[in-house]
Amino acid sequence: MKQQVLVLYLATSALDSKVVGWANYDGTGRTNPTTGDSDEPPYESGLHALHDGWRLFQASQLIPPYPGVEYDTSFMKHEFFFEKLES
């Protein structure tokens, strides 16, 4: 079995919110996706990825911002990791 990994950054912590960033990794070697190789996200939302057979295996923690840093630039906090297993 080989693993494909899909990382989706969503607008909010809800799986049905809009995809705002993404990355694909293909452990099968069938494709060679790279970050920024498409202007369109692979899915409209995380829920659409689930409907297409991707398995969710990690979601980021929901950490509230500290007072006074609500508008600072930082990491994309609504990150979800999905996988597909291929033989």
C-alpha positions as CSV (number, residue, x, y, z in Angstrom):
1,M,0.0,0.0,0.0
2,K,1.2,3.5,-0.8
3,Q,-0.1,6.7,0.6
4,Q,-1.3,9.9,-1.1
5,V,-1.6,13.0,1.2
6,L,-3.7,16.0,0.6
7,V,-3.3,19.1,2.9
8,L,-6.2,21.6,2.8
9,Y,-6.2,25.0,4.5
10,L,-9.8,26.0,5.0
11,A,-11.4,29.5,5.7
12,T,-12.7,28.3,9.1
13,S,-12.4,25.2,11.3
14,A,-15.6,23.7,9.7
15,L,-14.9,21.0,7.2
16,D,-17.6,22.4,4.9
17,S,-15.8,25.8,4.6
18,K,-14.0,27.0,1.5
19,V,-10.5,25.8,0.6
20,V,-8.1,28.7,0.7
21,G,-4.8,26.8,0.3
22,W,-3.7,23.3,-0.5
23,A,-0.8,20.9,-1.2
24,N,-0.7,17.4,-2.7
25,Y,1.9,14.6,-2.1
26,D,1.7,11.4,-4.1
27,G,3.6,8.4,-2.5
28,T,2.5,6.2,-5.4
29,G,4.8,8.0,-7.8
30,R,2.0,8.2,-10.5
31,T,1.9,12.1,-10.3
32,N,4.4,14.8,-9.3
33,P,2.2,17.6,-7.9
34,T,3.9,20.7,-6.6
35,T,2.7,23.6,-4.5
36,G,1.3,26.4,-6.7
37,D,0.8,24.2,-9.8
38,S,-2.8,25.1,-10.0
39,D,-5.0,28.2,-9.6
40,E,-8.0,26.1,-8.6
41,P,-8.2,24.0,-5.4
42,P,-8.6,20.3,-5.8
43,Y,-11.9,20.5,-3.8
44,E,-14.3,23.2,-2.9
45,S,-14.2,22.1,0.8
46,G,-12.9,19.4,3.1
47,L,-16.3,17.8,3.0
48,H,-16.0,17.4,-0.8
49,A,-12.6,15.6,-0.3
50,L,-14.3,13.2,2.2
51,H,-17.1,12.6,-0.4
52,D,-14.4,11.7,-2.9
53,G,-12.9,9.0,-0.7
54,W,-10.1,10.9,1.1
55,R,-9.7,10.0,4.8
56,L,-9.2,12.7,7.3
57,F,-6.4,11.9,9.7
58,Q,-5.4,15.2,11.3
59,A,-7.0,18.6,12.0
60,S,-5.2,21.5,13.6
61,Q,-6.0,22.5,17.2
62,L,-8.3,25.4,17.7
63,I,-6.2,27.9,19.6
64,P,-7.6,31.4,20.3
65,P,-5.4,34.3,19.5
66,Y,-3.7,36.1,22.5
67,P,-5.1,39.5,23.3
68,G,-3.4,42.1,21.1
69,V,-2.2,39.8,18.4
70,E,-5.6,39.1,16.6
71,Y,-4.4,40.7,13.4
72,D,-0.8,39.5,13.3
73,T,0.3,37.4,10.3
74,S,1.0,33.8,11.3
75,F,0.5,30.2,10.1
76,M,-2.7,29.1,8.4
77,K,-4.5,27.7,11.4
78,H,-7.4,25.7,9.8
79,E,-5.2,22.9,8.4
80,F,-6.6,19.5,7.6
81,F,-4.6,16.4,6.4
82,F,-6.3,13.7,4.3
83,E,-5.0,10.5,2.9
84,K,-5.8,7.9,0.3
85,L,-4.2,4.4,0.3
86,E,-3.4,2.9,-3.1
87,S,-2.1,-0.5,-3.9
